[in-house]
């Protein structure tokens, strides 16, 4: 009889533990991050293109100024 109650108590204990395991709340689902990242990349690419274009324009203006200065220096130099 002692062995039978021990087995019975062990089975009840095992069943109570499995019940606790199934009663736990499920983990919250992760936020859909990949969709947001794709939206953020598009404006960033456009901004990079704008920055590159602005740099090229500045460089072109600077080169034109330097060319004008060189032409003026050539005109100002006396001929020998």
PDB file with one MODEL, atoms N, CA, C and O in Angstrom:
MODEL        1
ATOM      1  N   UNK A   1       0.807  -1.189   0.000  1.00  0.00           N
ATOM      2  CA  UNK A   1       0.000   0.000   0.000  1.00  0.00           C
ATOM      3  C   UNK A   1       0.855   1.260   0.000  1.00  0.00           C
ATOM      4  O   UNK A   1       0.508   2.270  -0.612  1.00  0.00           O
ATOM      5  N   UNK A   2       1.985   1.172   0.705  1.00  0.00           N
ATOM      6  CA  UNK A   2       2.884   2.322   0.770  1.00  0.00           C
ATOM      7  C   UNK A   2       3.424   2.646  -0.613  1.00  0.00           C
ATOM      8  O   UNK A   2       3.504   3.811  -1.003  1.00  0.00           O
ATOM      9  N   UNK A   3       3.791   1.620  -1.340  1.00  0.00           N
ATOM     10  CA  UNK A   3       4.342   1.830  -2.683  1.00  0.00           C
ATOM     11  C   UNK A   3       3.287   2.412  -3.614  1.00  0.00           C
ATOM     12  O   UNK A   3       3.598   3.243  -4.467  1.00  0.00           O
ATOM     13  N   UNK A   4       2.061   1.985  -3.455  1.00  0.00           N
ATOM     14  CA  UNK A   4       0.988   2.458  -4.321  1.00  0.00           C
ATOM     15  C   UNK A   4       0.713   3.947  -4.087  1.00  0.00           C
ATOM     16  O   UNK A   4       0.503   4.693  -5.044  1.00  0.00           O
ATOM     17  N   UNK A   5       0.713   4.379  -2.832  1.00  0.00           N
ATOM     18  CA  UNK A   5       0.509   5.806  -2.546  1.00  0.00           C
ATOM     19  C   UNK A   5       1.691   6.640  -3.027  1.00  0.00           C
ATOM     20  O   UNK A   5       1.517   7.772  -3.478  1.00  0.00           O
ATOM     21  N   UNK A   6       2.882   6.083  -2.931  1.00  0.00           N
ATOM     22  CA  UNK A   6       4.063   6.808  -3.417  1.00  0.00           C
ATOM     23  C   UNK A   6       3.972   7.020  -4.926  1.00  0.00           C
ATOM     24  O   UNK A   6       4.259   8.109  -5.422  1.00  0.00           O
ATOM     25  N   UNK A   7       3.579   5.993  -5.645  1.00  0.00           N
ATOM     26  CA  UNK A   7       3.428   6.104  -7.100  1.00  0.00           C
ATOM     27  C   UNK A   7       2.308   7.083  -7.422  1.00  0.00           C
ATOM     28  O   UNK A   7       2.434   7.898  -8.337  1.00  0.00           O
ATOM     29  N   UNK A   8       1.231   7.006  -6.685  1.00  0.00           N
ATOM     30  CA  UNK A   8       0.096   7.900  -6.913  1.00  0.00           C
ATOM     31  C   UNK A   8       0.505   9.366  -6.680  1.00  0.00           C
ATOM     32  O   UNK A   8       0.156  10.242  -7.471  1.00  0.00           O
ATOM     33  N   UNK A   9       1.224   9.619  -5.623  1.00  0.00           N
ATOM     34  CA  UNK A   9       1.682  10.980  -5.316  1.00  0.00           C
ATOM     35  C   UNK A   9       2.676  11.465  -6.387  1.00  0.00           C
ATOM     36  O   UNK A   9       2.641  12.628  -6.789  1.00  0.00           O
ATOM     37  N   UNK A  10       3.551  10.576  -6.840  1.00  0.00           N
ATOM     38  CA  UNK A  10       4.517  10.942  -7.884  1.00  0.00           C
ATOM     39  C   UNK A  10       3.800  11.309  -9.176  1.00  0.00           C
ATOM     40  O   UNK A  10       4.182  12.266  -9.850  1.00  0.00           O
ATOM     41  N   UNK A  11       2.766  10.553  -9.525  1.00  0.00           N
ATOM     42  CA  UNK A  11       2.000  10.856 -10.748  1.00  0.00           C
ATOM     43  C   UNK A  11       1.270  12.189 -10.593  1.00  0.00           C
ATOM     44  O   UNK A  11       1.257  12.996 -11.523  1.00  0.00           O
ATOM     45  N   UNK A  12       0.665  12.428  -9.431  1.00  0.00           N
ATOM     46  CA  UNK A  12      -0.012  13.710  -9.188  1.00  0.00           C
ATOM     47  C   UNK A  12       0.974  14.879  -9.268  1.00  0.00           C
ATOM     48  O   UNK A  12       0.662  15.926  -9.835  1.00  0.00           O
ATOM     49  N   UNK A  13       2.154  14.691  -8.701  1.00  0.00           N
ATOM     50  CA  UNK A  13       3.178  15.739  -8.763  1.00  0.00           C
ATOM     51  C   UNK A  13       3.581  16.032 -10.202  1.00  0.00           C
ATOM     52  O   UNK A  13       3.699  17.195 -10.587  1.00  0.00           O
ATOM     53  N   UNK A  14       3.793  14.990 -10.997  1.00  0.00           N
ATOM     54  CA  UNK A  14       4.192  15.166 -12.390  1.00  0.00           C
ATOM     55  C   UNK A  14       3.093  15.874 -13.176  1.00  0.00           C
ATOM     56  O   UNK A  14       3.380  16.759 -13.982  1.00  0.00           O
ATOM     57  N   UNK A  15       1.848  15.495 -12.950  1.00  0.00           N
ATOM     58  CA  UNK A  15       0.732  16.139 -13.651  1.00  0.00           C
ATOM     59  C   UNK A  15       0.579  17.607 -13.242  1.00  0.00           C
ATOM     60  O   UNK A  15       0.251  18.452 -14.075  1.00  0.00           O
ATOM     61  N   UNK A  16       0.813  17.907 -11.982  1.00  0.00           N
ATOM     62  CA  UNK A  16       0.687  19.298 -11.530  1.00  0.00           C
ATOM     63  C   UNK A  16       1.785  20.170 -12.150  1.00  0.00           C
ATOM     64  O   UNK A  16       1.551  21.332 -12.482  1.00  0.00           O
ATOM     65  N   UNK A  17       2.972  19.604 -12.300  1.00  0.00           N
ATOM     66  CA  UNK A  17       4.069  20.376 -12.920  1.00  0.00           C
ATOM     67  C   UNK A  17       3.807  20.628 -14.403  1.00  0.00           C
ATOM     68  O   UNK A  17       4.101  21.713 -14.905  1.00  0.00           O
ATOM     69  N   UNK A  18       3.264  19.650 -15.100  1.00  0.00           N
ATOM     70  CA  UNK A  18       2.975  19.864 -16.527  1.00  0.00           C
ATOM     71  C   UNK A  18       1.866  20.889 -16.691  1.00  0.00           C
ATOM     72  O   UNK A  18       1.867  21.662 -17.648  1.00  0.00           O
ATOM     73  N   UNK A  19       0.930  20.896 -15.769  1.00  0.00           N
ATOM     74  CA  UNK A  19      -0.136  21.901 -15.827  1.00  0.00           C
ATOM     75  C   UNK A  19       0.427  23.304 -15.674  1.00  0.00           C
ATOM     76  O   UNK A  19      -0.008  24.227 -16.362  1.00  0.00           O
ATOM     77  N   UNK A  20       1.394  23.473 -14.773  1.00  0.00           N
ATOM     78  CA  UNK A  20       2.018  24.786 -14.599  1.00  0.00           C
ATOM     79  C   UNK A  20       2.783  25.211 -15.853  1.00  0.00           C
ATOM     80  O   UNK A  20       2.788  26.385 -16.223  1.00  0.00           O
ATOM     81  N   UNK A  21       3.418  24.253 -16.489  1.00  0.00           N
ATOM     82  CA  UNK A  21       4.179  24.572 -17.698  1.00  0.00           C
ATOM     83  C   UNK A  21       3.262  25.062 -18.819  1.00  0.00           C
ATOM     84  O   UNK A  21       3.592  26.009 -19.532  1.00  0.00           O
ATOM     85  N   UNK A  22       2.117  24.413 -18.965  1.00  0.00           N
ATOM     86  CA  UNK A  22       1.197  24.816 -20.028  1.00  0.00           C
ATOM     87  C   UNK A  22       0.431  26.089 -19.688  1.00  0.00           C
ATOM     88  O   UNK A  22      -0.101  26.743 -20.585  1.00  0.00           O
ATOM     89  N   UNK A  23       0.365  26.448 -18.421  1.00  0.00           N
ATOM     90  CA  UNK A  23      -0.382  27.627 -17.999  1.00  0.00           C
ATOM     91  C   UNK A  23       0.415  28.917 -18.182  1.00  0.00           C
ATOM     92  O   UNK A  23      -0.145  30.002 -18.022  1.00  0.00           O
ATOM     93  N   UNK A  24       1.682  28.832 -18.508  1.00  0.00           N
ATOM     94  CA  UNK A  24       2.493  30.038 -18.674  1.00  0.00           C
ATOM     95  C   UNK A  24       2.014  30.856 -19.858  1.00  0.00           C
ATOM     96  O   UNK A  24       1.539  30.312 -20.855  1.00  0.00           O
ATOM     97  N   UNK A  25       2.143  32.165 -19.738  1.00  0.00           N
ATOM     98  CA  UNK A  25       1.747  33.064 -20.827  1.00  0.00           C
ATOM     99  C   UNK A  25       2.743  32.942 -21.976  1.00  0.00           C
ATOM    100  O   UNK A  25       3.946  32.816 -21.746  1.00  0.00           O
ATOM    101  N   UNK A  26       2.257  32.978 -23.190  1.00  0.00           N
ATOM    102  CA  UNK A  26       3.183  32.894 -24.336  1.00  0.00           C
ATOM    103  C   UNK A  26       4.032  34.154 -24.437  1.00  0.00           C
ATOM    104  O   UNK A  26       3.618  35.230 -24.007  1.00  0.00           O
ATOM    105  N   UNK A  27       5.194  34.012 -24.994  1.00  0.00           N
ATOM    106  CA  UNK A  27       6.100  35.146 -25.150  1.00  0.00           C
ATOM    107  C   UNK A  27       5.504  36.119 -26.165  1.00  0.00           C
ATOM    108  O   UNK A  27       4.884  35.689 -27.138  1.00  0.00           O
ATOM    109  N   UNK A  28       5.684  37.432 -25.951  1.00  0.00           N
ATOM    110  CA  UNK A  28       5.137  38.404 -26.898  1.00  0.00           C
ATOM    111  C   UNK A  28       5.832  38.283 -28.261  1.00  0.00           C
ATOM    112  O   UNK A  28       7.030  38.013 -28.342  1.00  0.00           O
ATOM    113  N   UNK A  29       5.068  38.484 -29.299  1.00  0.00           N
ATOM    114  CA  UNK A  29       5.618  38.374 -30.657  1.00  0.00           C
ATOM    115  C   UNK A  29       6.537  39.557 -30.938  1.00  0.00           C
ATOM    116  O   UNK A  29       6.236  40.679 -30.530  1.00  0.00           O
ATOM    117  N   UNK A  30       7.647  39.328 -31.624  1.00  0.00           N
ATOM    118  CA  UNK A  30       8.555  40.434 -31.938  1.00  0.00           C
ATOM    119  C   UNK A  30       7.920  41.392 -32.948  1.00  0.00           C
ATOM    120  O   UNK A  30       7.099  40.992 -33.773  1.00  0.00           O
ATOM    121  N   UNK A  31       8.314  42.646 -32.867  1.00  0.00           N
ATOM    122  CA  UNK A  31       7.780  43.668 -33.775  1.00  0.00           C
ATOM    123  C   UNK A  31       8.310  43.436 -35.183  1.00  0.00           C
ATOM    124  O   UNK A  31       9.428  42.945 -35.339  1.00  0.00           O
ATOM    125  N   UNK A  32       7.548  43.773 -36.201  1.00  0.00           N
ATOM    126  CA  UNK A  32       8.006  43.568 -37.582  1.00  0.00           C
ATOM    127  C   UNK A  32       9.043  44.619 -37.976  1.00  0.00           C
ATOM    128  O   UNK A  32       8.710  45.616 -38.616  1.00  0.00           O
ATOM    129  N   UNK A  33      10.271  44.399 -37.602  1.00  0.00           N
ATOM    130  CA  UNK A  33      11.342  45.362 -37.852  1.00  0.00           C
ATOM    131  C   UNK A  33      11.785  45.426 -39.313  1.00  0.00           C
ATOM    132  O   UNK A  33      12.114  46.519 -39.774  1.00  0.00           O
ATOM    133  N   UNK A  34      11.814  44.326 -40.072  1.00  0.00           N
ATOM    134  CA  UNK A  34      12.321  44.405 -41.444  1.00  0.00           C
ATOM    135  C   UNK A  34      11.551  45.381 -42.337  1.00  0.00           C
ATOM    136  O   UNK A  34      12.156  46.022 -43.196  1.00  0.00           O
ATOM    137  N   UNK A  35      10.245  45.508 -42.156  1.00  0.00           N
ATOM    138  CA  UNK A  35       9.470  46.435 -42.972  1.00  0.00           C
ATOM    139  C   UNK A  35       9.895  47.877 -42.721  1.00  0.00           C
ATOM    140  O   UNK A  35      10.012  48.662 -43.662  1.00  0.00           O
ATOM    141  N   UNK A  36      10.123  48.224 -41.475  1.00  0.00           N
ATOM    142  CA  UNK A  36      10.523  49.584 -41.155  1.00  0.00           C
ATOM    143  C   UNK A  36      11.907  49.898 -41.702  1.00  0.00           C
ATOM    144  O   UNK A  36      12.158  51.011 -42.162  1.00  0.00           O
ATOM    145  N   UNK A  37      12.801  48.925 -41.653  1.00  0.00           N
ATOM    146  CA  UNK A  37      14.152  49.156 -42.145  1.00  0.00           C
ATOM    147  C   UNK A  37      14.148  49.438 -43.637  1.00  0.00           C
ATOM    148  O   UNK A  37      14.905  50.285 -44.111  1.00  0.00           O
ATOM    149  N   UNK A  38      13.308  48.739 -44.377  1.00  0.00           N
ATOM    150  CA  UNK A  38      13.249  48.947 -45.817  1.00  0.00           C
ATOM    151  C   UNK A  38      12.749  50.357 -46.128  1.00  0.00           C
ATOM    152  O   UNK A  38      13.230  50.987 -47.069  1.00  0.00           O
ATOM    153  N   UNK A  39      11.798  50.854 -45.356  1.00  0.00           N
ATOM    154  CA  UNK A  39      11.289  52.199 -45.574  1.00  0.00           C
ATOM    155  C   UNK A  39      12.348  53.239 -45.235  1.00  0.00           C
ATOM    156  O   UNK A  39      12.435  54.268 -45.905  1.00  0.00           O
ATOM    157  N   UNK A  40      13.146  52.994 -44.217  1.00  0.00           N
ATOM    158  CA  UNK A  40      14.158  53.956 -43.801  1.00  0.00           C
ATOM    159  C   UNK A  40      15.319  54.023 -44.791  1.00  0.00           C
ATOM    160  O   UNK A  40      15.947  55.073 -44.928  1.00  0.00           O
ATOM    161  N   UNK A  41      15.610  52.932 -45.477  1.00  0.00           N
ATOM    162  CA  UNK A  41      16.743  52.911 -46.384  1.00  0.00           C
ATOM    163  C   UNK A  41      16.500  53.756 -47.621  1.00  0.00           C
ATOM    164  O   UNK A  41      17.436  54.373 -48.130  1.00  0.00           O
ATOM    165  N   UNK A  42      15.297  53.804 -48.110  1.00  0.00           N
ATOM    166  CA  UNK A  42      14.996  54.544 -49.328  1.00  0.00           C
ATOM    167  C   UNK A  42      15.303  56.032 -49.179  1.00  0.00           C
ATOM    168  O   UNK A  42      16.006  56.586 -50.026  1.00  0.00           O
ATOM    169  N   UNK A  43      14.808  56.699 -48.142  1.00  0.00           N
ATOM    170  CA  UNK A  43      15.147  58.122 -48.010  1.00  0.00           C
ATOM    171  C   UNK A  43      16.636  58.350 -47.775  1.00  0.00           C
ATOM    172  O   UNK A  43      17.184  59.364 -48.205  1.00  0.00           O
ATOM    173  N   UNK A  44      17.284  57.425 -47.103  1.00  0.00           N
ATOM    174  CA  UNK A  44      18.712  57.578 -46.843  1.00  0.00           C
ATOM    175  C   UNK A  44      19.487  57.552 -48.151  1.00  0.00           C
ATOM    176  O   UNK A  44      20.435  58.319 -48.322  1.00  0.00           O
ATOM    177  N   UNK A  45      19.098  56.679 -49.077  1.00  0.00           N
ATOM    178  CA  UNK A  45      19.773  56.607 -50.365  1.00  0.00           C
ATOM    179  C   UNK A  45      19.571  57.897 -51.142  1.00  0.00           C
ATOM    180  O   UNK A  45      20.499  58.405 -51.771  1.00  0.00           O
ATOM    181  N   UNK A  46      18.350  58.425 -51.095  1.00  0.00           N
ATOM    182  CA  UNK A  46      18.071  59.675 -51.798  1.00  0.00           C
ATOM    183  C   UNK A  46      18.894  60.819 -51.218  1.00  0.00           C
ATOM    184  O   UNK A  46      19.404  61.661 -51.957  1.00  0.00           O
ATOM    185  N   UNK A  47      19.022  60.846 -49.900  1.00  0.00           N
ATOM    186  CA  UNK A  47      19.809  61.902 -49.265  1.00  0.00           C
ATOM    187  C   UNK A  47      21.281  61.787 -49.654  1.00  0.00           C
ATOM    188  O   UNK A  47      21.945  62.797 -49.889  1.00  0.00           O
ATOM    189  N   UNK A  48      21.787  60.559 -49.722  1.00  0.00           N
ATOM    190  CA  UNK A  48      23.181  60.370 -50.114  1.00  0.00           C
ATOM    191  C   UNK A  48      23.404  60.860 -51.534  1.00  0.00           C
ATOM    192  O   UNK A  48      24.427  61.475 -51.835  1.00  0.00           O
ATOM    193  N   UNK A  49      22.438  60.584 -52.409  1.00  0.00           N
ATOM    194  CA  UNK A  49      22.560  61.046 -53.787  1.00  0.00           C
ATOM    195  C   UNK A  49      22.577  62.569 -53.840  1.00  0.00           C
ATOM    196  O   UNK A  49      23.348  63.159 -54.596  1.00  0.00           O
ATOM    197  N   UNK A  50      21.719  63.207 -53.031  1.00  0.00           N
ATOM    198  CA  UNK A  50      21.673  64.669 -53.003  1.00  0.00           C
ATOM    199  C   UNK A  50      22.999  65.236 -52.504  1.00  0.00           C
ATOM    200  O   UNK A  50      23.498  66.227 -53.037  1.00  0.00           O
ATOM    201  N   UNK A  51      23.559  64.611 -51.491  1.00  0.00           N
ATOM    202  CA  UNK A  51      24.829  65.078 -50.930  1.00  0.00           C
ATOM    203  C   UNK A  51      25.939  64.949 -51.967  1.00  0.00           C
ATOM    204  O   UNK A  51      26.748  65.862 -52.134  1.00  0.00           O
ATOM    205  N   UNK A  52      25.977  63.810 -52.665  1.00  0.00           N
ATOM    206  CA  UNK A  52      26.998  63.610 -53.694  1.00  0.00           C
ATOM    207  C   UNK A  52      26.847  64.629 -54.807  1.00  0.00           C
ATOM    208  O   UNK A  52      27.838  65.164 -55.305  1.00  0.00           O
ATOM    209  N   UNK A  53      25.617  64.898 -55.197  1.00  0.00           N
ATOM    210  CA  UNK A  53      25.369  65.856 -56.271  1.00  0.00           C
ATOM    211  C   UNK A  53      25.809  67.259 -55.842  1.00  0.00           C
ATOM    212  O   UNK A  53      26.401  67.996 -56.631  1.00  0.00           O
ATOM    213  N   UNK A  54      25.520  67.621 -54.599  1.00  0.00           N
ATOM    214  CA  UNK A  54      25.915  68.932 -54.091  1.00  0.00           C
ATOM    215  C   UNK A  54      27.440  69.051 -54.056  1.00  0.00           C
ATOM    216  O   UNK A  54      27.987  70.104 -54.383  1.00  0.00           O
ATOM    217  N   UNK A  55      28.126  67.976 -53.662  1.00  0.00           N
ATOM    218  CA  UNK A  55      29.586  68.003 -53.630  1.00  0.00           C
ATOM    219  C   UNK A  55      30.163  68.185 -55.028  1.00  0.00           C
ATOM    220  O   UNK A  55      31.122  68.934 -55.220  1.00  0.00           O
ATOM    221  N   UNK A  56      29.572  67.496 -56.004  1.00  0.00           N
ATOM    222  CA  UNK A  56      30.050  67.625 -57.380  1.00  0.00           C
ATOM    223  C   UNK A  56      29.852  69.049 -57.889  1.00  0.00           C
ATOM    224  O   UNK A  56      30.720  69.598 -58.569  1.00  0.00           O
ATOM    225  N   UNK A  57      28.702  69.648 -57.555  1.00  0.00           N
ATOM    226  CA  UNK A  57      28.442  71.014 -57.989  1.00  0.00           C
ATOM    227  C   UNK A  57      29.438  71.988 -57.363  1.00  0.00           C
ATOM    228  O   UNK A  57      29.936  72.888 -58.039  1.00  0.00           O
ATOM    229  N   UNK A  58      29.729  71.810 -56.077  1.00  0.00           N
ATOM    230  CA  UNK A  58      30.694  72.676 -55.413  1.00  0.00           C
ATOM    231  C   UNK A  58      32.074  72.537 -56.049  1.00  0.00           C
ATOM    232  O   UNK A  58      32.780  73.522 -56.261  1.00  0.00           O
ATOM    233  N   UNK A  59      32.438  71.300 -56.346  1.00  0.00           N
ATOM    234  CA  UNK A  59      33.746  71.046 -56.945  1.00  0.00           C
ATOM    235  C   UNK A  59      33.830  71.696 -58.323  1.00  0.00           C
ATOM    236  O   UNK A  59      34.853  72.281 -58.681  1.00  0.00           O
ATOM    237  N   UNK A  60      32.746  71.590 -59.093  1.00  0.00           N
ATOM    238  CA  UNK A  60      32.728  72.180 -60.429  1.00  0.00           C
ATOM    239  C   UNK A  60      32.839  73.704 -60.342  1.00  0.00           C
ATOM    240  O   UNK A  60      33.562  74.307 -61.136  1.00  0.00           O
ATOM    241  N   UNK A  61      32.147  74.332 -59.406  1.00  0.00           N
ATOM    242  CA  UNK A  61      32.217  75.783 -59.228  1.00  0.00           C
ATOM    243  C   UNK A  61      33.634  76.208 -58.845  1.00  0.00           C
ATOM    244  O   UNK A  61      34.150  77.211 -59.338  1.00  0.00           O
ATOM    245  N   UNK A  62      34.244  75.437 -57.969  1.00  0.00           N
ATOM    246  CA  UNK A  62      35.595  75.752 -57.516  1.00  0.00           C
ATOM    247  C   UNK A  62      36.585  75.671 -58.684  1.00  0.00           C
ATOM    248  O   UNK A  62      37.464  76.521 -58.828  1.00  0.00           O
ATOM    249  N   UNK A  63      36.425  74.635 -59.512  1.00  0.00           N
ATOM    250  CA  UNK A  63      37.307  74.486 -60.669  1.00  0.00           C
ATOM    251  C   UNK A  63      37.127  75.641 -61.655  1.00  0.00           C
ATOM    252  O   UNK A  63      38.110  76.118 -62.224  1.00  0.00           O
ATOM    253  N   UNK A  64      35.907  76.093 -61.864  1.00  0.00           N
ATOM    254  CA  UNK A  64      35.649  77.223 -62.763  1.00  0.00           C
ATOM    255  C   UNK A  64      36.310  78.489 -62.243  1.00  0.00           C
ATOM    256  O   UNK A  64      36.888  79.253 -63.017  1.00  0.00           O
ATOM    257  N   UNK A  65      36.229  78.714 -60.941  1.00  0.00           N
ATOM    258  CA  UNK A  65      36.861  79.893 -60.346  1.00  0.00           C
ATOM    259  C   UNK A  65      38.372  79.847 -60.545  1.00  0.00           C
ATOM    260  O   UNK A  65      38.994  80.853 -60.887  1.00  0.00           O
ATOM    261  N   UNK A  66      38.952  78.675 -60.330  1.00  0.00           N
ATOM    262  CA  UNK A  66      40.391  78.531 -60.502  1.00  0.00           C
ATOM    263  C   UNK A  66      40.795  78.764 -61.959  1.00  0.00           C
ATOM    264  O   UNK A  66      41.827  79.381 -62.225  1.00  0.00           O
ATOM    265  N   UNK A  67      39.995  78.279 -62.895  1.00  0.00           N
ATOM    266  CA  UNK A  67      40.291  78.500 -64.315  1.00  0.00           C
ATOM    267  C   UNK A  67      40.235  79.984 -64.657  1.00  0.00           C
ATOM    268  O   UNK A  67      41.074  80.482 -65.408  1.00  0.00           O
ATOM    269  N   UNK A  68      39.260  80.683 -64.114  1.00  0.00           N
ATOM    270  CA  UNK A  68      39.155  82.128 -64.366  1.00  0.00           C
ATOM    271  C   UNK A  68      40.364  82.867 -63.806  1.00  0.00           C
ATOM    272  O   UNK A  68      40.894  83.772 -64.451  1.00  0.00           O
ATOM    273  N   UNK A  69      40.798  82.489 -62.618  1.00  0.00           N
ATOM    274  CA  UNK A  69      41.963  83.126 -62.016  1.00  0.00           C
ATOM    275  C   UNK A  69      43.207  82.880 -62.866  1.00  0.00           C
ATOM    276  O   UNK A  69      44.015  83.788 -63.066  1.00  0.00           O
ATOM    277  N   UNK A  70      43.361  81.665 -63.362  1.00  0.00           N
ATOM    278  CA  UNK A  70      44.524  81.350 -64.199  1.00  0.00           C
ATOM    279  C   UNK A  70      44.488  82.151 -65.490  1.00  0.00           C
ATOM    280  O   UNK A  70      45.527  82.622 -65.951  1.00  0.00           O
ATOM    281  N   UNK A  71      43.314  82.313 -66.080  1.00  0.00           N
ATOM    282  CA  UNK A  71      43.191  83.105 -67.309  1.00  0.00           C
ATOM    283  C   UNK A  71      43.534  84.562 -67.048  1.00  0.00           C
ATOM    284  O   UNK A  71      44.205  85.198 -67.860  1.00  0.00           O
ATOM    285  N   UNK A  72      43.078  85.097 -65.917  1.00  0.00           N
ATOM    286  CA  UNK A  72      43.377  86.480 -65.571  1.00  0.00           C
ATOM    287  C   UNK A  72      44.878  86.676 -65.355  1.00  0.00           C
ATOM    288  O   UNK A  72      45.435  87.692 -65.771  1.00  0.00           O
ATOM    289  N   UNK A  73      45.524  85.725 -64.716  1.00  0.00           N
ATOM    290  CA  UNK A  73      46.959  85.827 -64.491  1.00  0.00           C
ATOM    291  C   UNK A  73      47.710  85.808 -65.814  1.00  0.00           C
ATOM    292  O   UNK A  73      48.682  86.543 -65.992  1.00  0.00           O
ATOM    293  N   UNK A  74      47.263  84.971 -66.740  1.00  0.00           N
ATOM    294  CA  UNK A  74      47.918  84.902 -68.051  1.00  0.00           C
ATOM    295  C   UNK A  74      47.746  86.215 -68.804  1.00  0.00           C
ATOM    296  O   UNK A  74      48.656  86.653 -69.508  1.00  0.00           O
ATOM    297  N   UNK A  75      46.600  86.835 -68.663  1.00  0.00           N
ATOM    298  CA  UNK A  75      46.337  88.102 -69.362  1.00  0.00           C
ATOM    299  C   UNK A  75      47.165  89.236 -68.737  1.00  0.00           C
ATOM    300  O   UNK A  75      47.612  90.139 -69.444  1.00  0.00           O
ATOM    301  N   UNK A  76      47.368  89.188 -67.415  1.00  0.00           N
ATOM    302  CA  UNK A  76      48.086  90.239 -66.717  1.00  0.00           C
ATOM    303  C   UNK A  76      49.601  90.133 -66.908  1.00  0.00           C
ATOM    304  O   UNK A  76      50.293  91.143 -66.783  1.00  0.00           O
ATOM    305  N   UNK A  77      50.130  88.968 -67.202  1.00  0.00           N
ATOM    306  CA  UNK A  77      51.570  88.808 -67.367  1.00  0.00           C
ATOM    307  C   UNK A  77      52.040  89.537 -68.617  1.00  0.00           C
ATOM    308  O   UNK A  77      51.417  89.432 -69.674  1.00  0.00           O
ATOM    309  N   UNK A  78      53.147  90.280 -68.496  1.00  0.00           N
ATOM    310  CA  UNK A  78      53.677  90.980 -69.691  1.00  0.00           C
ATOM    311  C   UNK A  78      54.333  89.985 -70.634  1.00  0.00           C
ATOM    312  O   UNK A  78      54.976  89.026 -70.207  1.00  0.00           O
ATOM    313  N   UNK A  79      54.160  90.229 -71.903  1.00  0.00           N
ATOM    314  CA  UNK A  79      54.757  89.355 -72.913  1.00  0.00           C
ATOM    315  C   UNK A  79      56.200  89.749 -73.130  1.00  0.00           C
ATOM    316  O   UNK A  79      56.516  90.937 -73.068  1.00  0.00           O
ATOM    317  N   UNK A  80      57.074  88.824 -73.377  1.00  0.00           N
ATOM    318  CA  UNK A  80      58.494  89.113 -73.594  1.00  0.00           C
ATOM    319  C   UNK A  80      58.850  89.021 -75.011  1.00  0.00           C
ATOM    320  O   UNK A  80      60.007  89.235 -75.372  1.00  0.00           O
TER     321      UNK A  80
ENDMDL
END
